Amino acid sequence: MRLDPLGDTLFPERSFFWLPIDGQRHAAGIRDRDLLYGEPVNTLCDQQLKRAPVTDSDWLWPTCPDCWSVTAARVGLRA
């Protein structure tokens, strides 16, 4: 089962995806997108967190500032 089924369609060039883990929205490398719940996800802020089921309200958690900084640089918003 794909956990991010629209990723390839909407953003084929992106190298990361977002997911709520541990009280924040983190970004992770696109290769971790298909990991199953309970498996470790390597975030772009250099943490290794376990993937967990996500509720609708989890997407409202604050964004990890370190993940935001890395992703902003990747898409050209920052140097």
C-alpha positions as CSV (number, residue, x, y, z in Angstrom):
1,M,0.0,0.0,0.0
2,R,1.4,3.4,-1.0
3,L,1.3,5.9,1.9
4,D,1.7,8.9,-0.4
5,P,-0.3,7.9,-3.5
6,L,-0.4,11.3,-5.2
7,G,3.3,12.2,-4.8
8,D,4.4,11.0,-8.2
9,T,1.5,12.6,-10.0
10,L,1.5,16.1,-8.4
11,F,5.3,16.6,-7.8
12,P,7.3,14.2,-9.9
13,E,10.5,16.2,-9.5
14,R,10.5,16.5,-5.7
15,S,13.1,14.7,-3.7
16,F,11.3,14.8,-0.4
17,F,7.9,14.4,1.1
18,W,6.2,15.7,4.3
19,L,4.7,13.7,7.1
20,P,3.7,14.4,10.7
21,I,5.9,12.5,13.2
22,D,6.5,13.2,16.9
23,G,4.5,16.4,17.1
24,Q,5.9,18.2,14.1
25,R,5.6,18.0,10.3
26,H,9.0,16.7,9.1
27,A,10.4,16.2,5.6
28,A,12.1,13.0,4.6
29,G,13.8,11.7,1.5
30,I,11.5,10.4,-1.2
31,R,13.0,6.9,-0.9
32,D,11.4,6.7,2.6
33,R,7.9,7.5,1.3
34,D,6.8,3.8,1.1
35,L,8.1,2.7,4.5
36,L,5.5,1.0,6.6
37,Y,4.3,2.1,10.0
38,G,6.8,1.4,12.7
39,E,9.8,1.6,10.3
40,P,12.4,4.3,10.9
41,V,12.2,7.4,8.7
42,N,15.3,9.5,8.2
43,T,14.2,13.1,8.3
44,L,16.0,16.0,6.6
45,C,16.7,17.5,10.0
46,D,18.9,14.4,10.7
47,Q,16.6,12.6,13.0
48,Q,15.5,9.0,12.7
49,L,11.8,8.7,13.7
50,K,9.4,5.8,13.5
51,R,6.6,6.2,10.9
52,A,3.2,6.2,12.6
53,P,-0.4,6.4,11.4
54,V,-1.5,10.0,10.7
55,T,-4.7,11.6,11.6
56,D,-6.2,14.6,9.8
57,S,-5.3,16.9,12.7
58,D,-1.7,15.8,12.7
59,W,-1.2,17.7,9.5
60,L,-1.8,20.9,11.5
61,W,1.2,20.3,13.7
62,P,4.0,23.0,13.4
63,T,6.6,22.4,10.7
64,C,10.1,21.4,11.9
65,P,12.2,24.5,11.2
66,D,15.3,22.5,10.3
67,C,13.3,20.4,7.7
68,W,11.8,23.6,6.3
69,S,15.2,25.2,5.9
70,V,16.6,22.1,4.0
71,T,13.5,21.9,1.8
72,A,13.4,25.6,1.1
73,A,17.0,25.4,-0.2
74,R,16.2,22.4,-2.3
75,V,13.4,24.1,-4.1
76,G,15.3,27.4,-4.5
77,L,13.7,29.6,-1.9
78,R,17.0,29.9,0.0
79,A,20.6,29.6,-0.8
